Amino acid sequence: MESSTTFTVLYFGPMTELTGVRTEPVDAVAVPTVGALLEHLRGQYAAVAELDALLNTCAVAVNMDYVEGRDVTIAAGDEVAIIPPVSSG
């Protein structure tokens, strides 16, 4: 059960494989922006070498709206999707 101070991070594709989870709660007080979230994930998954490079190429959506910039605020109750690049052939 998530607390009233958390937001949910959603992972897709290789991000799910690297983290081992599809979703996870993150404390919005400790991690209040997209930039802080990316740094938090780099620290949390520091042992996963490929994660850092993949995060550099991922799009981020907050509540289903793509966002740009690290200063975008994340609030408790939000859903943040980390979306890796997709290719097809």
C-alpha positions in Angstrom: 0.0 0.0 0.0 1.4 3.4 -1.0 1.4 6.2 1.4 0.0 9.7 0.8 3.5 11.1 0.2 4.5 8.8 -2.7 4.1 8.7 -6.4 4.3 5.7 -8.7 7.1 5.1 -11.2 6.1 2.9 -14.2 8.7 1.1 -16.2 8.5 -0.3 -19.8 10.5 -2.5 -22.0 14.2 -2.9 -21.0 13.6 -0.7 -17.9 11.4 -3.4 -16.5 14.1 -6.0 -17.2 16.9 -3.9 -15.6 14.9 -2.9 -12.5 13.1 -6.2 -12.1 9.8 -4.5 -11.4 7.0 -2.9 -13.5 6.1 -0.3 -10.9 7.4 1.1 -7.6 6.5 3.8 -5.2 8.9 6.7 -4.6 8.7 9.3 -1.8 7.6 12.7 -3.4 9.1 14.6 -0.5 12.6 13.2 -0.9 12.3 13.1 -4.8 10.3 16.2 -5.8 11.5 16.7 -9.5 12.2 14.6 -12.6 15.9 15.4 -12.2 15.8 14.2 -8.6 14.0 11.0 -9.7 16.6 10.2 -12.4 19.4 10.7 -9.9 17.5 8.6 -7.3 17.1 5.7 -9.9 20.8 5.9 -10.8 21.6 5.5 -7.1 19.1 2.8 -6.4 20.2 0.7 -9.3 23.9 1.7 -9.3 24.8 -2.0 -9.7 23.0 -2.2 -13.0 25.6 -0.8 -15.5 23.2 -0.5 -18.4 20.7 1.5 -16.5 22.6 4.8 -16.5 23.0 4.8 -20.3 19.4 3.8 -20.9 18.1 6.6 -18.6 19.9 9.1 -20.8 17.7 8.0 -23.7 14.4 7.6 -22.0 11.4 9.9 -22.3 9.5 10.8 -19.1 5.8 11.3 -18.8 4.1 12.7 -15.7 0.4 11.7 -15.5 0.5 10.7 -19.2 1.9 14.0 -20.4 5.4 13.9 -21.8 7.7 16.4 -20.0 11.1 17.9 -20.8 13.5 19.3 -18.4 14.7 18.1 -15.0 12.9 20.8 -13.0 9.4 19.4 -13.6 7.8 18.9 -10.2 6.4 15.5 -9.2 3.7 15.4 -6.5 2.3 12.7 -4.3 -0.2 10.6 -6.2 1.3 11.3 -9.6 2.3 8.5 -12.1 5.7 8.9 -13.7 6.4 6.7 -16.7 10.0 6.0 -17.7 9.8 5.2 -21.4 12.8 3.8 -23.3 13.2 4.4 -27.0 11.3 2.1 -29.3 12.4 0.8 -32.6 10.8 -1.4 -35.2 12.0 -2.9 -38.4 
